[in-house]
Structure formats: C-alpha cells, structure tokens
Amino acid sequence: MLKIPTMAEMAAKGETPEILFWVGCAGSFDDRYKKVTGAFIKILNHIGVSFAVLGTEESCTGDPAKRAGNEFLFQMQAVNNIQVLNGYAVKKIVTACPHCFNTLKNEYPVLGGNYEVLHHSQFLQQLINAGKIRLKDGGEFKGKRITFHDSCYLGRANDIYEAPREVIELLDVELVEMKRAKAKGLCCGAGGAQMFKEAEHGHKEVNHERTEDALETGAKVVAVGCPFCMTMLADGMKRHNKENEIKVYDLAEMLAASLA
C-alpha cells in the first residue's frame, strides 16, 4: 500500500515535507500515467523521502492554455496555484511532467511563484549520486537494448539531457541513441497544446516519424520522461503494429521495477 500524504494533512500536524510532488493532470487522471505516479511514489516510500501532494488542491499549471494562446486563462490557473503553494510555504517541487516542470520553473516566478523545481529524472539522479537507490542484481531490464526519447520541455527548453540517461545507465542496460537525440531530438508531436487537437494535414504525423527513429535503433524498450511523449510514442508503436514487441516506459517505472 502506497503512503501518499497531502500537504493539508502534514500542515495539520505541523510538519513540512522535503518535497512537494506535483502530480499533474496526466499523473492524476490518465490511466496509463497513473502507473508512473505510483512507481515514483513507490521509490519515494522505499527510500524514505519525506514528500506530500496537494491532492484536490492541485489544479492544472495552465501550460496547455498558455501554449494554445490563452494567456488570460493561464494566469488565472497559475495565480490560483501560486496562492495555494505559497500558503503552504512550499520551497521544493518535483514533477514527472516536463510541461509542468517548465511552467512551474520558468513561467511562475514572474507571477510570484518562486520555487526550486526539479524534473523527476533530476531528483532520481540526485538520489542515485547520494547512494540512496540500490538495485537488485539482474533487474527486469538488465542487458536490454533501450533508447531514450528527449522531451522538448526537458531537453531543448531546459538543457537537461544527462539526468535521464544516468538513471537508465544505472539499470545496466545497453543504451542506444536515436539518430536525432539530445539537442537535435525530434518532438513527439504533442507539445504546444497539439496533444489536444486533431493532426493537421501533411505527409506524415510527427509521432509516426519519431516512432520510426526509435524502431531504427533496434531497441526493445523506449524510455520516456513525459506523459505526452509516452502517449504519442505508444500510439506510434500501435500504428506500426509493434506494441507487443516494443514497450514504452517512464524512467520511474523502470527504476521502481528494479529496486532492491
């Protein structure tokens, strides 16, 4: 049974968690990404990290509204969240969504929300470097050929490339890069609020193009660190009838499955 304390419960006891885990819309409501939320919380519970979530007090960061051009709606959502966060005197936030990460880190300060914000790959990297995460020998992914897809808001927008790769390398796998990786990575096709609209006319959908990049590596697992990327690449695998051969996993799921 996962222990998931809320900020309200901790505040009622006069306690302050080390981190606030920002779950995000996908982590809260998308059936596939709920598994990532559970995996990350399993890791936090396993090594005894003091954390809490906002629960029903958490609202969308406003990222989709902003990227779609509705600045007014974005600011309404952001200011509401900032009031809640500042009310709890939150200092450090960790989230498994690069869109939430980018918005909380780069868009909230101008509206009065100043926090230390980490993507979960960065936080996991810190735990690994501190020697707090130990893996069982011969973990589920040991020796497997794996490729990592760089999320736009993690990579090009925030220059975070090594943290997710260090997490993957801890699993003792064969990491192979796609021909377009790191600063030259290709978007999954969902960013900029494209996730929520039909594809525009063209020769090929972006996620199909990116899926082909992944297939060319010969990897059996595509590792991601973003709910949008997970959906788009999983759909791409279905399009190529490869969903039973090649799995798409989040970094936290891979690590949680291999904990000692």
Backbone hydrogen bonds, N-H to C=O, Kabsch-Sander energy under -0.5 kcal/mol:
donor,donor_aa,acceptor,acceptor_aa,energy
4,I,2,L,-0.7
7,M,53,V,-2.5
10,M,6,T,-2.2
11,A,7,M,-2.8
12,A,8,A,-2.0
13,K,9,E,-0.9
13,K,10,M,-0.5
14,G,11,A,-1.2
15,E,10,M,-3.0
18,E,50,S,-1.0
19,I,50,S,-1.7
20,L,92,K,-2.5
21,F,19,I,-0.6
21,F,52,A,-2.7
22,W,20,L,-0.8
22,W,94,V,-2.7
23,V,21,F,-0.8
27,G,23,V,-0.6
28,S,24,G,-1.1
29,F,25,C,-2.6
30,D,26,A,-1.7
31,D,29,F,-0.5
34,K,30,D,-1.9
35,K,31,D,-0.6
35,K,32,R,-0.9
37,T,33,Y,-1.9
38,G,34,K,-2.5
39,A,35,K,-2.1
40,F,36,V,-2.6
41,I,37,T,-2.3
42,K,38,G,-2.2
43,I,39,A,-1.8
44,L,40,F,-2.2
45,N,41,I,-3.0
46,H,42,K,-2.5
47,I,43,I,-1.9
48,G,44,L,-0.7
48,G,45,N,-0.6
49,V,44,L,-2.4
51,F,49,V,-0.7
52,A,19,I,-1.3
53,V,5,P,-2.2
57,E,54,L,-1.6
58,E,55,G,-1.8
66,K,62,G,-2.4
67,R,63,D,-2.8
68,A,64,P,-1.7
69,G,66,K,-1.2
70,N,65,A,-2.9
71,E,69,G,-1.2
74,F,70,N,-2.1
75,Q,71,E,-2.6
76,M,72,F,-2.0
77,Q,73,L,-2.4
78,A,74,F,-3.0
79,V,75,Q,-2.6
80,N,76,M,-1.7
81,N,77,Q,-2.0
82,I,78,A,-2.8
83,Q,79,V,-2.1
84,V,80,N,-1.6
85,L,81,N,-2.9
86,N,82,I,-3.0
87,G,83,Q,-1.6
88,Y,84,V,-1.2
88,Y,85,L,-0.5
89,A,86,N,-1.0
90,V,85,L,-2.2
93,I,116,E,-3.1
94,V,20,L,-2.7
95,T,118,L,-2.0
96,A,22,W,-0.6
101,F,97,C,-2.8
102,N,98,P,-2.9
103,T,99,H,-2.0
104,L,100,C,-3.0
105,K,101,F,-2.4
106,N,102,N,-2.7
107,E,102,N,-0.6
107,E,103,T,-1.8
108,Y,103,T,-1.5
111,L,108,Y,-1.7
112,G,109,P,-1.7
113,G,108,Y,-2.4
114,N,112,G,-0.8
115,Y,113,G,-0.7
116,E,91,K,-3.2
117,V,115,Y,-0.7
118,L,93,I,-2.9
120,H,95,T,-2.1
122,Q,119,H,-1.0
123,F,119,H,-1.9
124,L,120,H,-2.7
125,Q,121,S,-2.0
126,Q,122,Q,-2.1
127,L,123,F,-2.1
128,I,124,L,-2.4
129,N,125,Q,-2.7
130,A,126,Q,-1.7
131,G,128,I,-1.6
132,K,127,L,-2.6
133,I,127,L,-0.7
134,R,132,K,-0.6
136,K,258,S,-2.2
139,G,136,K,-0.6
142,K,139,G,-1.4
143,G,172,D,-3.0
144,K,141,F,-2.3
146,I,144,K,-0.6
146,I,174,E,-3.1
147,T,221,V,-2.2
149,H,223,A,-2.4
150,D,148,F,-0.6
151,S,149,H,-0.5
154,L,151,S,-0.8
155,G,151,S,-3.4
157,A,152,C,-2.5
159,D,155,G,-3.2
160,I,154,L,-2.2
161,Y,159,D,-0.7
165,R,161,Y,-0.8
166,E,162,E,-2.6
167,V,163,A,-1.7
168,I,164,P,-2.0
169,E,165,R,-2.6
170,L,166,E,-1.3
171,L,167,V,-0.5
171,L,168,I,-1.4
172,D,169,E,-1.7
174,E,144,K,-2.8
175,L,173,V,-0.8
176,V,146,I,-2.9
176,V,174,E,-0.6
181,A,179,K,-0.7
184,K,181,A,-2.2
185,G,182,K,-2.2
186,L,180,R,-0.7
194,Q,191,G,-1.4
195,M,190,A,-1.9
196,F,193,A,-1.3
197,K,194,Q,-1.6
208,H,205,E,-0.6
209,E,205,E,-1.7
210,R,206,V,-2.5
211,T,207,N,-2.1
212,E,208,H,-1.8
213,D,209,E,-1.5
214,A,210,R,-1.8
215,L,211,T,-2.6
216,E,212,E,-2.0
217,T,213,D,-0.6
217,T,214,A,-1.0
218,G,215,L,-1.4
219,A,214,A,-0.7
220,K,145,R,-2.5
221,V,145,R,-1.2
222,V,247,K,-3.0
223,A,147,T,-3.2
223,A,221,V,-0.6
224,V,249,Y,-2.4
230,M,226,C,-2.2
231,T,227,P,-2.0
232,M,228,F,-2.5
233,L,229,C,-2.7
234,A,230,M,-2.2
235,D,231,T,-2.3
236,G,232,M,-1.8
237,M,233,L,-2.2
238,K,234,A,-1.7
239,R,235,D,-2.1
240,H,236,G,-1.4
241,N,238,K,-1.6
242,K,237,M,-3.3
243,E,237,M,-0.6
245,E,242,K,-1.0
246,I,242,K,-2.9
247,K,220,K,-1.8
247,K,245,E,-0.5
249,Y,222,V,-2.1
249,Y,247,K,-0.6
251,L,224,V,-1.7
254,M,250,D,-1.8
255,L,251,L,-2.3
256,A,252,A,-2.8
257,A,253,E,-1.8
258,S,255,L,-1.3
259,L,256,A,-0.8
260,A,134,R,-2.9
